[in-house]
């Protein structure tokens, strides 16, 4: 865990669990998986969580419950936005329900923070947070974590944002329906790494969230739940790392425009390794890698300028490989940092 992080949309990371498994194409180049199998492989919280393959380290599916870090948010006095399980998935298959309950109890007790819970297991998140006894269980645990009686009794927790990762249309179609019926004050989508076109307009344009009569009649929800938006925030980012796949600029632009039309917060996190030519800090006098999106796949080529000439970058190819460090976070010259507001 880290009190401070380079992740642009949060202030700190908290890892009450580490470890995961590959469930979709967006997992292929997972930075946490690579770290767990290389630089961090001898650290107790990562040891044995990956196996070596020809493609590099791969998650084994084992998870580690890091009890030594469970109470950390209670010790952080200054309010922070905290990304929960940056090196794992809180709703991964091998995480016990009892441990998820402990994590939510800490989030309820240390409610001066805002928690960003991101998962690829939208179905389990929906099922867990829809349990009729969950609120009672959380506050039954309260005294264990704080040493005092519970002071707040509302649901969903006002300081917990629930989100899904959706790297392409198939994953969005699979996970969004579960997210949209998950009790949460803020719902968001992280389209990172964005490796295919993604149409979210149908979900963004919903003015009211229909989460079913069962959720609205239980009697313990915070006022205003019945008027919550379907989605409050979209994060978009390209992939980084040695094997990064390109993100087409139009994929990011389409989501940006849909968010603007729907009045939903849009955050452009990064280009990753690949970007259009105008995003480069300077012209290069060397061979470069370019990629053009054609017939629903990337066509790669190497481009070498003539002797004594600079490479002229235009709209073909669509993107060039520059490396994350050489790129700005601007999309069409504008940096997008919008954050949601809990209702």
BAKOLNU-556898 format. One record per residue: residue in one letter; y, x, z of N, C-alpha, C in turn. Coordinates in steps of 0.001 Angstrom, whole numbers, padded with zeros to 6 digits, always signed. Example, Ala and Ser with C-alpha at 12.3 -4.5 7.8 and 13.67 -1.06 7.14 Angstrom:
! residues 2
A-005690+013190+007800-004500+012300+007800-003300+013200+007800;S-002250+012850+007080-001060+013670+007140+000030+012900+007870;
***
This chain:
! residues 343
X-001169+000839+000000+000000+000000+000000+001223+000878+000000;X+002395+000287-000356+003601+001090-000435+004807+000234-000099;X+005609+000734+000850+006895+000105+001130+007892+000716+000165;X+007983+000134-001007+008707+000701-002134+007724+000890-003270;X+008156+000605-004491+007252+000651-005635+008058+000805-006907;X+007404+001304-007953+008050+001406-009258+007902+000126-010074;X+007164-000848-009569+007024-002125-010269+008359-002854-010211;X+008888-003180-011362+010282-003622-011447+010539-004975-010793;X+009547-005838-010689+009803-007200-010227+009435-007435-008763;X+009174-006354-008023+008851-006507-006607+009463-005369-005815;X+009402-005474-004483+009981-004450-003614+008927-003570-002960;X+007736-004111-002758+006683-003376-002064+005333-003934-002493;X+004286-003153-002288+002924-003614-002559+002125-003615-001266;X+001168-004521-001201+000327-004686+000002-001097-004907-000482;X-002007-004049-000045-003379-004066-000546-004395-004361+000556;X-004446-005600+001058-005487-005936+002028-006885-005870+001428;X-006981-005890+000101-008245-005565-000562-007972-004592-001692;X-008972-003798-002040-008956-002984-003251-010306-003166-003940;X-010302-002977-005257-011518-003167-006031-011493-004472-006785;X-012240-004512-007922-012194-005688-008778-013354-005616-009768;X-013297-006432-010803-014259-006376-011900-013545-006783-013178;X-014089-006375-014309-013487-006690-015602-013872-008117-015999;X-012865-008940-016270-013141-010332-016620-012563-010749-017972;X-011671-009927-018558-011058-010301-019835-010448-009063-020488;X-010006-009164-021762-009490-007995-022478-008315-007299-021802;X-007523-008030-021031-006408-007402-020351-006813-006397-019300;X-008076-006432-018871-008579-005513-017842-008971-004144-018402;X-009099-004028-019707-009702-002841-020311-009044-001547-019866;X-007716-001522-019840-006984-000306-019487-006269-000439-018150;X-006861-001162-017219-006252-001414-015918-005866-000101-015226;X-004589+000006-014846-004116+001242-014217-004771+001447-012853;X-004988+000366-012096-005603+000491-010773-007044+000976-010886;X-007740+000502-011907-009127+000923-012133-009185+002406-012496;X-008277+002844-013357-008260+004255-013752-007943+005150-012558;X-006972+004734-011738-006623+005524-010562-007782+005592-009574;X-008473+004454-009378-009572+004412-008423-010717+005327-008827;X-010840+005599-010136-011918+006446-010602-011508+007874-010886;X-010240+008203-010660-009770+009568-010918-009043+010117-009688;X-007738+010004-009674-006939+010636-008628-007246+010106-007221;X-007647+008835-007111-007873+008240-005792-009346+008065-005457;X-010234+008645-006246-011659+008338-006089-012266+008835-004789;X-011611+009790-004105-012133+010283-002836-011435+009646-001638;X-010488+008763-001882-009807+008043-000808-010713+006910-000320;X-010766+006693+000988-011696+005708+001546-011508+004317+000943;X-010273+003943+000665-010019+002591+000156-010421+002421-001303;X-010776+003519-001988-011163+003448-003402-012546+004025-003679;X-013074+004795-002744-014337+005514-002950-015469+004559-003318;X-016129+004832-004448-017279+004050-004864-016966+002725-005544;X-015703+002450-005806-015339+001164-006415-015432+001182-007937;X-015628+002366-008535-015775+002466-009988-017009+003291-010320;X-017467+003152-011556-018537+004006-012077-018027+004679-013344;X-018536+005845-013624-018109+006592-014807-018837+006096-016053;X-018088+005916-017133-018645+005534-018426-017992+006392-019499;X-018471+006276-020737-017858+007020-021836-016406+006622-022045;X-016071+005401-021671-014692+004920-021809-013838+005238-020589;X-014418+005907-019590-013680+006216-018370-014169+005377-017207;X-013467+005417-016078-013891+004659-014896-013849+003153-015152;X-014857+002448-014622-014946+000989-014763-015276+000403-013390;X-014595-000685-013037-014872-001351-011766-016362-001698-011632;X-016887-001566-010435-018279-001956-010171-018402-003412-009746;X-017298-004036-009362-017326-005390-008817-017272-005406-007301;X-017505-004239-006680-017402-004142-005223-015930-004210-004808;X-015669-004819-003669-014310-004840-003135-014320-004242-001739;X-013175-003702-001335-013050-003117-000006-012014-003917+000774;X-012395-004376+001959-011488-005122+002825-010782-004126+003734;X-009507-003955+003533-008747-002899+004212-008077-003456+005469;X-008862-003544+006523-008343-004127+007765-007196-003297+008332;X-007180-002009+008056-006124-001152+008605-004752-001504+008020;X-004717-002232+006917-003451-002603+006286-003131-004090+006425;X-004035-004851+007027-003881-006300+007029-002580-006747+007686;X-002180-006101+008779-001026-006556+009561+000290-005902+009135;X+000274-005086+008099+001458-004316+007738+002717-005166+007546;X+002683-006304+006874+003922-007081+006701+004568-007503+008011;X+003781-007639+009078+004345-007995+010377+005215-006873+010933;X+004981-005638+010489+005750-004488+010969+006986-004214+010126;X+007085-004828+008955+008253-004646+008088+009309-005670+008476;X+010369-005217+009095+011375-006140+009617+012344-006618+008544;X+012696-005752+007618+013610-006152+006562+012873-007010+005530;X+013420-008175+005154+012736-009038+004172+012510-008319+002844;X+011328-008524+002285+010955-007893+001029+010226-008902+000152;X+010274-008655-001163+009316-009281-002072+008092-008380-002096;X+006921-008927-001790+005706-008133-001645+004668-008602-002659;X+004220-007679-003513+003145-007937-004464+001823-007769-003727;X+001062-008864-003611-000187-008871-002851-001346-008411-003737;X-002046-007386-003290-003232-006856-003989-002882-006304-005367;X-002033-005299-005376-001662-004637-006629-002818-003821-007189;X-003818-003506-006378-004975-002727-006823-006269-003515-006646;X-006175-004791-006881-007333-005663-006773-006909-007092-007071;X-007754-008036-006712-007463-009448-006929-007900-010195-005677;X-006955-010843-005014-007256-011523-003763-008364-012553-003925;X-008491-013129-005124-009481-014178-005355-010691-013680-006148;X-010903-012367-006141-012076-011805-006808-013358-012356-006188;X-014412-012316-006961-015664-012987-006596-016225-012537-005251;X-016108-011271-004917-016740-010741-003707-015828-010717-002488;X-014651-011320-002591-013766-011414-001426-014141-012665-000635;X-014531-012515+000637-014937-013686+001426-013770-014647+001664;X-014060-015933+001736-013033-016927+002053-012338-016598+003370;X-013091-016076+004335-012515-015773+005642-011436-014704+005549;X-011621-013757+004622-010624-012701+004460-009377-013240+003762;X-009567-014090+002774-008414-014719+002120-007626-015532+003140;X-008334-016220+004036-007676-016986+005092-006850-016074+005987;X-007391-014905+006351-006633-013955+007170-005368-013500+006457;X-005468-013233+005158-004301-012799+004389-003237-013892+004385;X-003638-015132+004172-002662-016221+004167-002086-016463+005560;X-002848-016196+006603-002309-016321+007948-001214-015298+008190;X-001427-014063+007740-000391-013037+007871+000851-013449+007086;X+000668-013981+005885+001815-014393+005073+002575-015537+005741;X+001840-016429+006410+002496-017519+007124+003245-016999+008351;X+002652-016024+009045+003278-015496+010254+004488-014629+009940;X+004361-013754+008953+005478-012879+008545+006246-013569+007424;X+006847-014708+007758+007431-015554+006715+008859-015165+006355;X+009328-014033+006876+010624-013525+006423+010477-012788+005097;X+009242-012517+004667+008983-011907+003366+008639-012977+002333;X+008760-012603+001071+008267-013421-000033+007064-012709-000637;X+005960-013438-000821+004716-012848-001297+004418-013329-002717;X+004082-012379-003575+003759-012671-004973+002260-012439-005161;X+001520-013528-005274+000059-013480-005390-000302-013706-006851;X-000913-012702-007467-001237-012741-008896-002743-012609-009066;X-003339-013495-009867-004789-013485-010021-005202-013785-011451;X-006397-013343-011799-007051-013772-013031-008112-014843-012736;X-008307-015135-011461-009302-016149-011048-008566-017424-010640;X-007918-018046-011602-007093-019214-011303-007911-020357-010723;X-009152-020492-011148-009983-021586-010649-010256-021435-009162;X-010544-020203-008713-010812-020019-007287-009533-020188-006470;X-008404-019713-006989-007144-019905-006271-006854-021397-006088;X-007039-022167-007150-006810-023608-007055-007740-024238-006016;X-009019-023892-006086-009983-024486-005165-009673-024120-003715;X-009329-022850-003482-009063-022408-002120-007820-023084-001549;X-006734-023088-002313-005476-023626-001809-005450-025152-001792;X-006467-025777-002364-006550-027242-002341-007455-027761-001231;X-008007-026854-000435-008878-027275+000658-008121-028126+001671;X-008695-029242+002056-008018-030143+002973-007884-029556+004378;X-008753-028631+004738-008708-028062+006081-007963-026734+006143;X-007426-026260+005011-006866-024912+004963-005670-024750+005887;X-004766-025713+005876-003586-025591+006724-003972-025508+008194;X-004914-026331+008620-005370-026275+010012-005971-024918+010331;X-006734-024360+009388-007362-023053+009624-006324-021948+009741;X-005310-021989+008898-004264-020962+008941-003578-020960+010295;X-003200-022108+010761-002459-022147+012014-003367-022011+013233;X-004649-022263+013080-005588-021942+014152-005687-020434+014347;X-005510-019666+013259-005539-018201+013313-004221-017599+013770;X-003192-018388+013807-001828-017868+014003-001721-017031+015269;X-002236-017537+016375-002091-016842+017651-002752-015475+017620;X-003855-015350+016877-004554-014071+016766-003645-012996+016183;X-002787-013393+015243-001961-012412+014548-000601-012194+015209;X-000095-013192+015921+001265-013085+016449+001335-013083+017967;X+000295-013583+018614+000313-013671+020065+001175-014809+020581;X+001553-015727+019716+002364-016869+020139+001976-018097+019318;X+002307-019276+019799+001933-020504+019075+002638-020589+017726;X+002024-021346+016831+002612-021551+015511+003939-022275+015623;X+004906-021862+014785+006230-022453+014804+006521-023301+013568;X+005750-023083+012506+005995-023779+011246+004731-024530+010867;X+004919-025726+010312+003749-026512+009932+004059-027218+008619;X+003965-026498+007533+004287-027082+006230+003380-026483+005169;X+003223-027219+004100+002364-026784+003015+002887-027342+001708;X+002906-026565+000635+002482-025163+000554+003462-024239+001271;X+003009-023043+001597+003870-022085+002289+005109-021809+001456;X+006270-021862+002091+007541-021760+001361+007764-020378+000769;X+007063-019363+001283+007346-017977+000905+006246-017339+000065;X+005339-018148-000484+004234-017615-001293+004358-018125-002722;X+004483-017190-003665+004505-017505-005090+003100-017268-005642;X+002590-018210-006407+001247-018093-006972+001343-017929-008485;X+000664-016905-009008+000743-016632-010433-000600-016259-011027;X-000657-016325-012354-001838-015896-013098-001439-014838-014110;X-002380-013968-014449-002227-013053-015575-002755-013746-016824;X-002022-013639-017919-002457-014218-019188-002013-013294-020308;X-002957-012534-020832-002617-011513-021823-002592-012033-023245;X-003137-013220-023476-003144-013792-024819-003343-015304-024696;X-003417-015988-025828-003489-017448-025797-004777-017958-025161;X-005883-017311-025462-007150-017765-024905-007136-017733-023380;X-006604-016654-022812-006571-016540-021362-005567-017525-020759;X-004461-017782-021437-003514-018775-020939-004130-020165-020946;X-004814-020507-022030-005444-021823-022123-006524-022001-021062;X-007162-020903-020691-008233-020951-019688-007689-021069-018271;X-006579-020360-017972-006114-020238-016592-004955-021151-016226;X-004112-021484-017189-002929-022278-016868-003239-023647-016279;X-004207-024384-016804-004474-025701-016209-004767-025628-014708;X-005479-024592-014262-005739-024450-012833-004469-024107-012067;X-003643-023221-012628-002391-022869-011954-001509-024094-011767;X-001433-024937-012786-000513-026072-012755-000902-027128-011726;X-002121-027078-011213-002520-028009-010156-002788-027282-008845;X-002294-026061-008722-002401-025295-007483-001182-025569-006612;X-001349-025998-005364-000191-026213-004493+000565-024907-004258;X+001817-024823-004697+002630-023620-004537+004088-023981-004734;X+004971-023351-003964+006397-023594-004118+006942-022941-005379;X+006351-021833-005808+006729-021162-007056+005453-020804-007802;X+005427-021121-009091+004307-020745-009970+004845-019833-011057;X+004045-018812-011391+004517-017898-012421+003357-017379-013251;X+003715-016834-014410+002750-016228-015326+003182-014797-015593;X+002255-013865-015463+002492-012481-015854+001779-012236-017178;X+002543-012172-018242+001990-011888-019568+002068-010379-019801;X+001247-009661-019048+001226-008193-019122-000172-007695-018780;X-000798-006904-019629-000259-006485-020930-000353-007617-021948;X+000729-007868-022654+000732-008903-023685+000118-008306-024946;X-001112-008699-025254-001836-008086-026376-002077-009073-027516;X-001436-010221-027452-001550-011204-028523-000459-012245-028377;X-000202-013025-029420+000819-014072-029325+000450-015087-028259;X+001478-015650-027616+001247-016530-026480+002265-017660-026498;X+001793-018872-026705+002649-020057-026727+002559-020756-025386;X+003651-020697-024616+003708-021338-023304+004635-022545-023291;X+005144-022937-024455+006169-023978-024503+005685-025284-023895;X+004416-025612-024103+003903-026890-023596+003966-026959-022078;X+003729-025814-021422+003778-025799-019967+005204-025644-019456;X+006005-024825-020137+007378-024588-019693+008238-025834-019769;X+007935-026708-020711+008795-027863-020947+008504-029031-020012;X+007486-028906-019161+007170-029995-018235+008209-030044-017116;X+008897-031168-016998+009973-031279-016016+009465-031564-014613;X+008354-032272-014532+007769-032574-013227+006318-032158-013208;X+005871-031788-012039+004494-031342-011879+003657-032476-011316;X+002646-032879-012045+001721-033895-011561+000509-033199-010961;X+000473-033072-009644-000631-032370-009007-001632-033334-008389;X-001543-034605-008755-002561-035555-008330-002234-036226-007014;X-002658-037456-006872-002304-038230-005690-002861-037631-004415;X-004004-036943-004516-004598-036369-003317-003697-035365-002634;X-002988-034566-003410-002106-033555-002830-000852-034185-002233;X-000382-035274-002841+000893-035846-002424+000773-036816-001259;X-000435-037232-000917-000591-038234+000127-001181-037677+001408;X-001367-036366+001481-001989-035800+002684-001035-035765+003864;X+000271-035824+003600+001234-036005+004664+001753-034753+005324;X+001313-033562+004886+001778-032336+005542+002511-031410+004593;X+002976-031926+003510+003661-031080+002540+005151-031018+002831;X+005757-029912+002452+007190-029775+002607+007901-030803+001742;X+009060-031286+002166+009814-032243+001351+010127-031667-000027;X+010036-032518-001044+010377-032101-002394+009208-031635-003216;X+008000-031585-002649+006844-031110-003398+006609-031930-004649;X+006877-033235-004554+006587-034112-005680+007470-033823-006897;X+008543-033044-006717+009433-032756-007845+009400-031296-008267;X+008392-030548-007830+008290-029146-008215+008094-029002-009715;X+008614-027892-010252+008416-027595-011663+006986-027126-011904;X+006560-027249-013159+005243-026734-013517+005221-025209-013437;X+006198-024552-014060+006316-023093-014041+007764-022712-013727;X+007910-021651-012934+009237-021214-012520+009640-019856-013079;X+008654-019074-013541+008960-017672-013847+007913-017128-014800;X+008373-016363-015792+007465-015673-016717+007843-014198-016755;X+006858-013341-016557+007017-011894-016697+006333-011480-017996;X+006997-010652-018794+006408-010143-020038+006462-008628-020022;X+005378-007991-020445+005365-006544-020516+004292-006036-021455;X+004568-004897-022087+003585-004234-022915+002708-003309-022088;X+001696-002765-022731+000723-001924-022047+001138-000465-022092;X+000891+000256-021006+001163+001693-020953-000140+002450-020742;X-000073+003769-020888-001255+004591-020714-001779+005135-022027;X-002723+006067-021958-003211+006768-023164-003796+005848-024219;X-004457+004773-023826-005115+003884-024782-004368+002567-024968;X-003071+002594-024715-002282+001361-024739-002304+000684-026102;X-002376-000642-026064-002293-001467-027273-000864-001951-027453;X-000411-002076-028702+000988-002482-028922+001235-003943-028560;X+002504-004232-028281+002990-005599-028131+003993-005861-029249;X+003790-006916-030032+004726-007236-031106+006030-007761-030509;X+007170-007280-030965+008443-007767-030424+008598-009279-030503;X+008061-009885-031552+008213-011342-031694+007445-012114-030628;X+006359-011524-030110+005632-012217-029035+006523-012344-027804;X+007233-011264-027474+008142-011296-026327+009343-012200-026607;X+009864-012145-027824+011027-012977-028168+010697-014464-028080;X+009521-014844-028542+009144-016256-028515+009087-016783-027080;X+008504-015987-026182+008433-016417-024777+009827-016466-024168;X+010650-015459-024466+012035-015458-023974+012771-016724-024402;X+012645-017078-025666+013354-018247-026188+012827-019536-025580;X+011507-019624-025393+010938-020814-024768+011423-020955-023325;X+011522-019830-022602+012030-019869-021227+013481-020340-021203;X+014272-019839-022112+015680-020240-022166+015801-021735-022426;X+015027-022250-023354+015079-023674-023691+014649-024559-022531;X+013724-024043-021716+013198-024834-020603+013919-024576-019288;X+014856-023600-019270+015548-023256-018035+014671-022559-017026;X+013729-021761-017516+012777-021042-016655+013138-019558-016631;X+013032-018939-015484+013398-017523-015327+012494-016633-016172;X+013107-015649-016845+012374-014729-017728+012660-013304-017291;X+011578-012514-017137+011699-011114-016715+010970-010249-017735;X+011722-009355-018395+011101-008424-019337+010862-007113-018604;X+009602-006823-018311+009268-005682-017462+009304-004354-018205;X+008688-004291-019385+008616-003022-020097+008058-003242-021501;X+008329-002267-022387+007669-002243-023693+006276-001645-023582;X+006082-000742-022635+004838+000011-022578+004972+001275-023406;X+003957+001599-024166+003974+002809-024997+004601+002575-026363;X+004559+001334-026858+004982+001018-028219+006225+000140-028201;X+007111+000366-029173+008343-000422-029235+008932-000338-030635;X+009829-001264-030990+010519-001157-032272+011441+000056-032303;X+011775+000512-033481+012523+001753-033639+013848+001786-032924;X+014538+000641-032841+015868+000643-032231+015831+000890-030728;X+014641+000854-030123+014537+001087-028683+014418+002563-028332;X+014239+003430-029321+014071+004862-029054+015417+005484-028695;X+015437+006462-027792+016699+007089-027401+017290+007986-028475;X+016473+008475-029386+016976+009377-030422+015976+009418-031574;X+016428+009888-032718+015553+010055-033866+014724+011327-033669;X+013502+011294-034129+012602+012418-033937+012342+013132-035269;X+012121+014425-035194+011766+015222-036372+010303+015643-036240;X+009426+014673-036257+008011+014972-036084+007187+013796-036605;X+005892+014041-036702+004991+012956-037095+004922+011919-035981;X+004955+010656-036354+004908+009584-035376+003832+008583-035750;X+003387+007863-034742+002417+006790-034934+003155+005469-035060;X+002801+004713-036084+003385+003398-036270+002289+002353-036353;X+002663+001098-036089+001693+000007-036143+002349-001242-036714;X+001670-001875-037653+002134-003113-038273+001124-004216-037996;X+001620-005380-037587+000762-006524-037317+000512-007257-038628;X-000742-007297-039048-001087-007922-040321-002430-008636-040193;X-002473-009878-040641-003712-010650-040639-004341-010681-039240;X-003466-010870-038226-003863-010996-036829-004555-009749-036281;X-004150-008588-036772-004635-007336-036199-003617-006239-036472;X-003705-005159-035695-002795-004040-035863-003343-003069-036904;X-002469-002655-037818-002776-001609-038791-001984-000372-038387;X-002686+000704-038072-002041+001917-037568-001872+002938-038696;X-000807+003732-038617-000569+004789-039588+000219+005919-038938;X+000077+007112-039497+000872+008263-039071+001984+008473-040084;X+003189+008694-039601+004364+008803-040460+005001+010163-040228;X+005199+010913-041301+005794+012243-041208+007051+012297-042071;X+008214+012640-041508+009436+012729-042319+009372+013926-043264;X+010089+013824-044346+010177+014940-045280+010867+016127-044612;X+010597+017332-045120+011186+018541-044551+012711+018428-044563;X+013309+018695-043401+014758+018656-043314+015337+017270-043142;X+014504+016260-043034+015000+014892-042890+014526+014284-041574;X+015304+013316-041105+014897+012554-039935+014084+011346-040376;X+013251+010870-039481+012474+009679-039770+013381+008457-039707;X+013378+007674-040767+014164+006442-040782+013284+005296-040321;X+013649+004699-039195+012862+003603-038660+013480+002278-039087;X+012679+001459-039720+013155+000135-040095+012151-000896-039588;X+012096-002044-040211+011231-003109-039713+009764-002944-040095;X+009447-001950-040885+008055-001707-041246+007761-000226-041028;X+006898+000144-040112+006033-000728-039304+006812-001472-038218;X+006140-002382-037569+006799-003190-036554+007136-002399-035297;X+006255-001478-034888+006473-000708-033669+006026+000735-033875;X+006590+001597-033041+006228+003012-033022+005771+003381-031621;X+004956+004437-031551+004517+004906-030237+005484+005975-029738;X+006234+005622-028709+007200+006559-028123+006754+007084-026764;X+006043+006278-026005+005745+006590-024612+006694+005844-023698;X+006183+005335-022603+006971+004489-021711+008227+005178-021205;X+008145+006462-020901+009282+007156-020292+010479+007256-021223;X+010245+007175-022522+011333+007330-023486+011981+006005-023871;X+011554+004916-023251+012024+003604-023695+012855+002909-022621;X+013791+002088-023079+014551+001236-022187+013770-000049-021924;X+014280-000876-021023+013667-002165-020734+014409-003307-021429;X+015126-002985-022470+015907-004013-023142+015111-004687-024254;X+015339-005969-024421+014795-006755-025515+015976-007250-026333;X+016082-006766-027580+017239-007046-028433+018542-006679-027733;X+018510-005517-027063+019709-004974-026445+020070-005547-025089;X+019271-006448-024542+019578-007091-023265+018438-006859-022279;X+018791-006527-021033+017799-006369-019974+017659-007712-019247;X+016442-008210-019175+016182-009515-018578+015511-009326-017213;X+016208-009719-016135+015726-009514-014774+015737-010792-013958;X+015652-011937-014583+015775-013203-013848+014622-013396-012885;X+014912-013933-011713+013915-014223-010684+013951-015722-010370;X+012829-016282-009958+012802-017715-009636+013454-018003-008285;X+013812-019244-008112+014357-019709-006836+013423-020777-006301;X+012902-020568-005112+011993-021542-004507+012724-022850-004245;X+012040-023960-004510+012642-025276-004306+012086-025928-003048;
***
